[in-house]
Structures are given as C-alpha cells and as structure tokens.
Amino acid sequence: MAKESMKAREVKRQKLVAKFAAKRKELKEAGDYVGLQSIPKNASPVRLHNRCKLTGRPKGYMRTFGLSRVTFREMANQGLIPGVRKASW
C-alpha cells in the first residue's frame, strides 16, 4: 500500500496538469519557451505516473483496468472483474 502522501501528491499533479493544459498548449504553439518556464514544473504531463486506483502501487500497472498486477490477480480470482477468468490448460 502506497503512502497517503504519495497518492495525494499524484492527485495534486493531475489537477495542475488539467488546470494549465490550455495555457501550455498556447505557449508551445507560439514558441514562447520563456513563458513556459513560468508555469509550475508539476503542470507538465510527463511528470504524471500511473498508480493503482485501490492500493496506489506505482509498478506493475495495467492501463486497461487501472489496477496493479497484484490487485488485478486478487480481484480476478474472486470473480470481481467482469469478463475475466483464470486460464487453465
């Protein structure tokens, strides 16, 4: 389980990216790189990191489900994810 502060930091970054998206686009199209320097660093979408929606785990993230591989496996075995079942051969 990730620390609450790490999860909160990631949410804060997502809000900043959304807030400054239009302004960043305008400045980039105008070629005003000095103006881009005035925008906060965390407003850059490159700084976002995918995290599991339930545990906040940053590694082993599956984009399709928004979960880490560990959480996905637990939920799939319990039958909590529709359309997913354990393969056997």
Residue frames as a rotation matrix with the C-alpha (Angstrom) as fourth column:
MET 1
0.582 0.813 0.000 0.00
0.813 -0.582 0.000 0.00
0.000 0.000 -1.000 0.00
ALA 2
-0.233 -0.661 0.713 1.41
0.628 -0.662 -0.409 3.36
0.743 0.352 0.570 -1.02
LYS 3
-0.704 -0.056 -0.708 1.75
0.629 -0.514 -0.584 6.19
-0.331 -0.856 0.397 1.46
GLU 4
0.371 0.927 -0.049 -1.20
0.838 -0.357 -0.413 8.56
-0.401 0.112 -0.909 1.51
SER 5
0.249 -0.342 -0.906 1.13
-0.103 -0.940 0.326 11.47
-0.963 0.012 -0.270 0.85
MET 6
-0.812 -0.569 0.125 2.31
0.021 0.187 0.982 9.86
-0.583 0.801 -0.140 -2.42
LYS 7
-0.333 0.791 0.513 -1.27
0.938 0.332 0.096 9.32
-0.094 0.513 -0.853 -3.57
ALA 8
0.555 0.553 -0.622 -2.17
0.554 -0.803 -0.219 12.91
-0.621 -0.223 -0.752 -2.65
ARG 9
-0.234 -0.746 -0.623 0.87
-0.163 -0.602 0.782 14.25
-0.958 0.285 0.019 -4.50
GLU 10
-0.861 -0.073 0.503 -0.17
0.429 0.426 0.796 12.39
-0.273 0.902 -0.336 -7.64
VAL 11
0.143 0.982 0.126 -3.73
0.979 -0.121 -0.166 13.76
-0.148 0.147 -0.978 -7.42
LYS 12
0.403 -0.082 -0.912 -2.32
0.187 -0.968 0.169 17.27
-0.896 -0.239 -0.375 -6.97
ARG 13
-0.682 -0.719 -0.135 -0.20
-0.055 -0.134 0.990 16.82
-0.729 0.682 0.052 -10.11
GLN 14
-0.550 0.552 0.627 -3.21
0.832 0.427 0.353 15.64
-0.073 0.716 -0.694 -12.10
LYS 15
0.515 0.766 -0.384 -5.15
0.739 -0.624 -0.252 18.76
-0.433 -0.154 -0.888 -11.10
LEU 16
0.075 -0.584 -0.809 -2.24
-0.118 -0.810 0.574 21.03
-0.990 0.052 -0.129 -12.07
VAL 17
-0.841 -0.375 0.389 -1.88
0.286 0.300 0.910 19.34
-0.458 0.877 -0.145 -15.46
ALA 18
-0.122 0.893 0.434 -5.58
0.992 0.113 0.047 19.82
-0.007 0.436 -0.900 -16.16
LYS 19
0.534 0.344 -0.772 -5.51
0.501 -0.865 -0.039 23.43
-0.681 -0.366 -0.634 -14.96
PHE 20
0.052 -0.652 -0.757 -2.55
-0.374 -0.715 0.590 24.52
-0.926 0.252 -0.281 -17.13
ALA 21
-0.132 -0.122 0.984 -3.20
0.648 0.740 0.179 22.31
-0.750 0.661 -0.019 -20.20
ALA 22
0.731 0.492 0.472 -4.72
0.677 -0.437 -0.593 25.08
-0.086 0.753 -0.652 -22.34
LYS 23
0.847 -0.451 -0.282 -2.08
-0.377 -0.883 0.279 27.62
-0.375 -0.130 -0.918 -21.34
ARG 24
-0.059 -0.897 0.438 0.75
-0.096 0.442 0.892 25.16
-0.994 0.011 -0.113 -22.06
LYS 25
0.130 0.187 0.974 -0.72
0.858 0.472 -0.205 24.43
-0.498 0.862 -0.100 -25.49
GLU 26
0.959 0.270 0.086 -0.96
0.279 -0.854 -0.439 28.13
-0.045 0.445 -0.895 -26.37
LEU 27
0.581 -0.797 -0.164 2.61
-0.548 -0.532 0.645 28.86
-0.601 -0.285 -0.746 -25.25
LYS 28
-0.144 -0.642 0.753 4.00
0.226 0.720 0.656 25.86
-0.963 0.265 0.041 -27.13
GLU 29
0.419 0.382 0.824 2.22
0.874 0.077 -0.480 26.81
-0.247 0.921 -0.301 -30.35
ALA 30
0.999 -0.053 0.008 3.52
-0.050 -0.980 -0.193 30.38
0.018 0.192 -0.981 -30.03
GLY 31
0.389 -0.914 -0.117 7.03
0.538 0.328 -0.776 29.07
0.748 0.239 0.619 -29.37
ASP 32
0.344 -0.199 0.918 7.24
-0.592 -0.805 0.047 31.07
0.729 -0.559 -0.394 -26.14
TYR 33
0.240 -0.329 -0.913 9.60
0.461 0.867 -0.191 28.87
0.854 -0.375 0.359 -24.17
VAL 34
-0.844 -0.460 0.277 10.38
0.020 -0.544 -0.839 31.64
0.536 -0.702 0.468 -21.69
GLY 35
-0.189 0.879 0.437 6.65
-0.894 -0.338 0.294 31.77
0.406 -0.335 0.850 -20.87
LEU 36
0.489 0.333 -0.806 6.62
-0.121 0.941 0.316 28.02
0.864 -0.057 0.501 -20.37
GLN 37
-0.507 -0.780 -0.368 9.27
0.335 0.215 -0.917 28.45
0.794 -0.588 0.152 -17.67
SER 38
-0.703 0.262 0.661 6.78
-0.616 -0.688 -0.384 30.44
0.354 -0.677 0.645 -15.58
ILE 39
0.440 0.862 -0.252 4.34
-0.633 0.497 0.594 27.50
0.637 -0.101 0.764 -15.38
PRO 40
0.320 -0.316 0.893 4.90
-0.839 0.343 0.422 25.14
-0.440 -0.885 -0.155 -12.42
LYS 41
-0.645 -0.678 -0.351 7.03
-0.763 0.592 0.258 22.07
0.033 0.435 -0.900 -13.14
ASN 42
-0.791 0.363 0.493 4.34
0.074 0.857 -0.510 19.73
-0.608 -0.367 -0.704 -11.87
ALA 43
0.209 0.878 -0.430 1.96
-0.473 -0.294 -0.831 21.07
-0.856 0.377 0.354 -14.53
SER 44
-0.375 -0.426 -0.823 3.86
-0.927 0.201 0.317 19.03
0.030 0.882 -0.470 -17.11
PRO 45
0.677 0.735 -0.042 2.02
-0.734 0.678 0.027 15.83
0.048 0.013 0.999 -18.13
VAL 46
0.160 -0.712 -0.683 5.36
-0.288 0.629 -0.723 14.00
0.944 0.312 -0.104 -18.30
ARG 47
-0.688 -0.493 0.533 5.56
-0.597 -0.034 -0.802 14.12
0.413 -0.870 -0.270 -14.51
LEU 48
0.326 0.867 0.378 2.39
-0.945 0.305 0.115 12.07
-0.016 -0.395 0.919 -14.04
HIS 49
-0.826 -0.536 -0.172 2.83
-0.530 0.844 -0.085 8.46
0.191 0.020 -0.981 -13.03
ASN 50
0.075 0.896 -0.437 0.15
-0.498 0.414 0.762 5.78
0.864 0.161 0.477 -13.30
ARG 51
-0.846 -0.270 0.460 -0.87
-0.531 0.337 -0.778 4.29
0.055 -0.902 -0.428 -9.97
CYS 52
-0.705 0.604 -0.372 -3.26
0.538 0.797 0.276 1.53
0.463 -0.005 -0.886 -8.92
LYS 53
-0.206 0.727 0.655 -6.68
-0.265 -0.686 0.677 3.01
0.942 -0.035 0.334 -8.09
LEU 54
0.761 0.576 -0.298 -7.06
0.068 0.386 0.920 0.87
0.645 -0.721 0.255 -4.96
THR 55
0.657 -0.556 -0.509 -3.59
0.744 0.368 0.558 0.48
-0.124 -0.745 0.655 -3.46
GLY 56
0.894 -0.330 -0.303 -1.62
-0.337 -0.941 0.031 3.29
-0.296 0.075 -0.952 -5.09
ARG 57
0.270 -0.828 0.491 1.11
0.376 0.560 0.738 0.90
-0.887 -0.015 0.462 -6.22
PRO 58
0.349 -0.163 -0.923 3.21
-0.642 -0.759 -0.109 2.59
-0.683 0.631 -0.370 -8.95
LYS 59
-0.649 -0.675 -0.351 4.73
-0.729 0.421 0.540 -0.53
-0.217 0.606 -0.765 -10.51
GLY 60
-0.930 0.274 0.247 3.02
0.318 0.934 0.160 -3.33
-0.187 0.227 -0.956 -12.41
TYR 61
-0.374 0.810 -0.452 0.19
-0.327 -0.572 -0.752 -1.06
-0.868 -0.133 0.479 -13.54
MET 62
-0.645 0.286 0.709 -2.34
0.714 0.555 0.426 -2.38
-0.272 0.781 -0.562 -16.07
ARG 63
-0.957 0.185 -0.223 -3.84
-0.232 -0.950 0.208 0.51
-0.174 0.251 0.952 -18.05
THR 64
-0.617 0.752 -0.231 -6.87
0.007 0.299 0.954 -1.42
0.787 0.587 -0.190 -19.25
PHE 65
0.180 0.696 -0.695 -8.14
0.709 0.397 0.582 -1.93
0.681 -0.598 -0.422 -15.70
GLY 66
0.292 -0.130 0.948 -6.40
-0.379 -0.925 -0.010 0.87
0.878 -0.356 -0.319 -13.79
LEU 67
0.935 0.045 0.352 -5.07
-0.342 0.376 0.861 -1.65
-0.094 -0.925 0.367 -11.28
SER 68
-0.141 -0.989 0.044 -1.71
-0.976 0.146 0.163 -3.10
-0.168 -0.020 -0.986 -10.33
ARG 69
-0.269 -0.026 -0.963 -0.99
-0.545 0.828 0.130 -6.68
0.794 0.560 -0.237 -11.33
VAL 70
-0.975 -0.126 -0.180 -1.28
0.078 0.568 -0.820 -7.85
0.206 -0.813 -0.544 -7.70
THR 71
-0.572 0.819 -0.041 -4.69
-0.424 -0.338 -0.840 -6.27
-0.702 -0.463 0.541 -7.13
PHE 72
-0.099 0.510 -0.854 -5.87
-0.985 0.071 0.157 -7.41
0.140 0.857 0.496 -10.56
ARG 73
-0.617 -0.217 -0.756 -4.94
-0.257 0.964 -0.067 -11.03
0.744 0.153 -0.651 -9.81
GLU 74
-0.961 0.273 -0.032 -6.70
0.104 0.255 -0.961 -10.99
-0.255 -0.927 -0.274 -6.43
MET 75
-0.318 0.893 -0.319 -9.88
-0.646 -0.450 -0.616 -9.47
-0.694 0.010 0.720 -7.88
ALA 76
-0.188 0.209 -0.960 -9.87
-0.899 0.357 0.254 -11.78
0.395 0.910 0.121 -10.92
ASN 77
-0.851 -0.181 -0.492 -9.57
-0.014 0.946 -0.323 -14.87
0.524 -0.268 -0.808 -8.70
GLN 78
-0.791 0.601 -0.115 -12.51
0.136 -0.010 -0.991 -13.66
-0.597 -0.799 -0.074 -6.63
GLY 79
-0.392 0.639 0.662 -14.54
0.920 0.250 0.303 -13.03
0.028 0.727 -0.686 -9.80
LEU 80
0.104 0.422 -0.900 -14.87
0.547 -0.781 -0.303 -9.29
-0.831 -0.461 -0.312 -9.20
ILE 81
-0.523 -0.310 -0.794 -13.76
-0.467 -0.675 0.571 -8.25
-0.713 0.670 0.208 -12.70
PRO 82
0.513 0.834 0.205 -16.41
-0.247 0.372 -0.895 -8.94
-0.822 0.408 0.397 -15.36
GLY 83
0.924 -0.041 -0.379 -15.28
-0.368 0.166 -0.915 -10.96
0.101 0.985 0.139 -18.37
VAL 84
-0.066 -0.996 -0.068 -12.02
-0.841 0.092 -0.533 -12.10
0.537 0.022 -0.843 -16.78
ARG 85
0.899 0.280 0.338 -11.39
-0.426 0.742 0.518 -15.64
-0.105 -0.609 0.786 -15.67
LYS 86
0.080 -0.935 0.346 -8.37
-0.658 0.211 0.723 -17.75
-0.749 -0.285 -0.598 -14.87
ALA 87
0.333 -0.067 -0.941 -6.87
-0.866 0.374 -0.333 -19.59
0.374 0.925 0.066 -17.81
SER 88
0.105 -0.356 0.929 -6.20
-0.578 0.738 0.348 -23.31
-0.809 -0.573 -0.128 -17.45
TRP 89
0.577 0.029 -0.816 -4.67
-0.764 0.373 -0.527 -25.74
0.289 0.927 0.237 -19.89
